[in-house]
Amino acid sequence: MLYLWVFGDNIEDKLGKLKYIFFYLSVGFIGNLAHIITNPTSTVPTIGASGAIAGVLGAYFLAFPKAKVLALVPIGFFITIARVPALLFLVLWFVLQLLSGLTAFGAGQMVAWWAHIGGFVGGATFWFILRPESMRNSLKN
């Protein structure tokens, strides 16, 4: 929910409330579909909105590539708070999800890694379809 709070309001501001609801539900569906495809024999129900939240991250990745976010940064045994580029933060997050998903194949998964991956990719893809006209014009220049 922290990720949704940090990244979601910016995407909602760009899309508007109605498109954001459509976007959020659609990428959540895509995330769940990715989980089902990669775990077809699973009998464990998936509960949560992590695929949809990952979709918001995918859209943010493309919509705000120059933004910075506050993050906890481990330095040895110490943890500090620093502003880091959102692009770096989200790439590291995605790589962590991908590595976790790849290493979890064949094992009983307690986290829907592929829902995260599918949601993120779906969110990035949908951003091109739903992004505001003003952002399309800025990409042409």
C-alpha positions, 0 to 999 in steps of 0.5 A: 500500500505504501507503493500505491500511496507514493506512486499511485496519486501521480498516475491518477493525476495524469490519467484522471479518476475514471481512466485511473480506475479502468487502468488499475482494474485492467492491470490487476487483471493482467497481473492475475492472468500472468500468475495463473499462466505461470502457476496453472496447477496452483491450488493456493488462492491469490488475494491482494492487489499487488499486480495492480499496484505493480501496474501503477509502478510500470506506468510511473516508470515511463511517466516520470523517468526523471522523478526522485523518491525517498527510499531506505538505503542500506549502507553496511549495518546502517540504514539511511533515507535518501532521494534516489532516481525513481527509474533506478528504484523501479528497475531494481524493484523489477529485477528483484521480482523477476529473479524471485519469480524465476527462482520460485518456479516449481516451488510452492509460492507464497508470493505471486511474483508473476502477478507483479511482473505481469502487472508491471509490464501491463502498466507500462504497456497501457501507459502508451494507450491511456497517457494524456494527450499533453504527454504524447505531444511532449514525446514528439518534441 
